[in-house]
Amino acid sequence: MRKKKILIIVFILLCALTGISVGHYFWKESKKMTGVEWFAEQESYVKQMETYTDSMDDIMTLYLNGTITKDDFLNHLSVKQDELMIMKGMYQKEKKAHPVRTGTHNYATKKGCEAVEKCYQAFDDLILMAEKNADDKKALAYKYIAAHETLIDHLSDYMASYETVSEQLEEIKDE
């Protein structure tokens, strides 16, 4: 009789654990996005980067024209580095909270999402380059243009992907 009770309790516990595991699996799956849905989210990050780039351009122009001092320039770069860390942190947090379902990316959505991530690294590189070259304004100007070209290349990849995926994005917006 006692063995029967133990078997029943074990059976109930196994059923409960199985139910919890299945529920947890479906809860985690419900948070996942398709590749197209995650790509659609990139638009807000790209807009954020546009604002960030405009601000960087303003700081660079002020410094190269002699309107602000080197110390002011370096302080602005420090603030921009902090802003970038926050932007990257928000991006990574959202990426972790809503992972992409396996097999739902196509070439265009994957390439576009990777392009956005590469922009964050390009901004890091740009700030480091500006800090290192703050003493030589001429070199700074040329290197800034080159660094800007890298950003433009990544954003071009994003825009090409956007054009390819635009019909799928419209379907998501209509839902």
C-alpha positions in Angstrom: 0.0 0.0 0.0 2.8 2.4 0.9 4.6 1.7 -2.4 1.4 2.5 -4.3 1.2 5.9 -2.6 4.8 6.7 -3.4 4.3 5.7 -7.0 1.2 7.9 -7.3 3.1 10.9 -5.7 6.1 10.3 -8.1 3.7 10.1 -11.0 1.9 13.3 -10.0 5.3 15.1 -9.6 6.5 13.9 -13.0 3.2 15.1 -14.6 3.6 18.5 -12.9 7.2 18.9 -13.9 6.3 17.9 -17.5 3.5 20.4 -17.5 5.8 23.1 -16.1 8.5 22.3 -18.7 6.1 22.4 -21.6 4.5 25.6 -20.3 8.0 27.2 -19.9 9.0 26.1 -23.4 5.8 27.7 -25.0 6.2 30.8 -22.9 9.8 31.2 -24.2 8.7 30.5 -27.8 6.0 33.2 -27.5 8.7 35.8 -26.9 10.6 34.9 -30.0 10.3 36.9 -33.2 10.6 35.9 -36.8 13.5 37.2 -38.8 11.2 39.7 -40.6 9.8 41.0 -37.3 13.3 41.5 -35.8 14.3 43.2 -39.0 11.3 45.6 -38.7 12.5 46.5 -35.2 15.9 47.6 -36.7 14.2 50.7 -38.1 14.0 52.4 -34.7 17.7 51.7 -34.1 18.6 53.1 -37.4 16.7 56.3 -36.7 18.5 56.5 -33.4 21.8 56.2 -35.2 20.9 58.9 -37.6 20.3 61.3 -34.7 23.6 60.1 -33.1 25.5 60.7 -36.4 24.1 64.2 -36.8 25.3 65.0 -33.3 28.7 63.6 -33.9 28.9 65.6 -37.1 28.1 68.8 -35.2 30.7 68.1 -32.6 33.3 67.4 -35.2 32.5 70.5 -37.2 32.7 72.7 -34.1 36.1 71.3 -33.3 37.5 71.4 -36.7 36.4 75.0 -37.2 38.0 76.0 -33.9 34.7 76.9 -32.2 35.4 74.5 -29.3 38.7 73.6 -27.6 40.3 70.2 -27.6 39.2 69.6 -24.0 35.6 70.4 -24.9 35.9 68.1 -27.9 37.2 65.3 -25.8 34.5 65.9 -23.2 31.8 65.7 -25.9 33.4 62.5 -27.2 33.2 61.0 -23.7 29.5 61.9 -23.5 29.0 60.4 -27.0 30.8 57.2 -25.8 28.4 57.0 -22.9 25.4 57.5 -25.1 26.7 54.8 -27.4 27.1 52.3 -24.5 23.5 53.0 -23.5 22.3 52.5 -27.1 24.2 49.3 -27.5 22.9 48.1 -24.1 19.3 48.7 -25.0 19.8 47.0 -28.3 21.4 43.9 -26.7 18.7 43.8 -24.0 16.0 43.8 -26.6 17.8 41.2 -28.7 18.1 38.9 -25.7 14.5 39.5 -24.7 13.2 38.7 -28.2 15.4 36.2 -29.9 14.8 35.2 -33.5 13.1 31.9 -34.1 15.5 29.5 -35.8 15.0 29.2 -39.5 13.0 32.4 -39.9 15.7 34.7 -41.2 16.3 34.9 -44.9 19.4 36.3 -46.5 18.1 39.9 -46.6 16.8 40.1 -43.0 20.0 38.5 -41.7 22.3 40.8 -43.7 20.2 43.9 -42.6 20.3 43.0 -38.9 24.0 42.3 -39.1 24.5 45.7 -40.8 22.8 47.5 -37.9 25.0 45.6 -35.4 28.1 46.5 -37.4 27.2 50.2 -37.1 27.6 50.1 -33.4 31.1 48.8 -33.8 31.8 51.5 -36.4 30.7 54.2 -34.0 33.0 52.7 -31.3 35.9 52.8 -33.8 35.0 56.3 -34.9 35.1 57.7 -31.3 38.4 55.9 -30.6 39.9 57.3 -33.8 38.7 60.8 -32.9 40.2 60.6 -29.5 43.6 59.4 -30.9 43.7 62.1 -33.6 42.4 65.1 -31.6 45.9 66.8 -31.8 46.1 66.7 -35.6 42.9 68.3 -37.0 43.9 67.6 -40.6 44.4 63.9 -40.0 41.2 63.9 -37.9 39.2 65.3 -40.7 40.4 62.8 -43.3 40.1 59.8 -40.9 36.6 61.0 -39.9 35.5 61.0 -43.5 36.9 57.4 -43.9 35.2 56.3 -40.8 32.0 57.8 -42.1 32.3 55.8 -45.2 32.3 52.6 -43.2 29.0 53.7 -41.6 27.6 54.5 -45.0 28.6 51.0 -46.2 26.8 49.3 -43.3 23.7 51.5 -43.7 23.7 50.8 -47.5 23.6 47.1 -46.7 20.7 47.8 -44.3 18.8 49.8 -47.0 19.4 47.2 -49.7 17.9 44.6 -47.3 15.0 47.0 -46.5 14.2 47.2 -50.2 14.2 43.4 -50.5 12.1 42.9 -47.4 9.7 45.8 -47.9 6.8 43.7 -49.0 7.1 41.5 -46.0 7.3 44.5 -43.7 4.1 45.9 -45.1 2.4 42.6 -44.3 3.6 42.9 -40.7 2.3 46.5 -40.4 -1.1 45.5 -41.8 -1.5 42.8 -39.1 
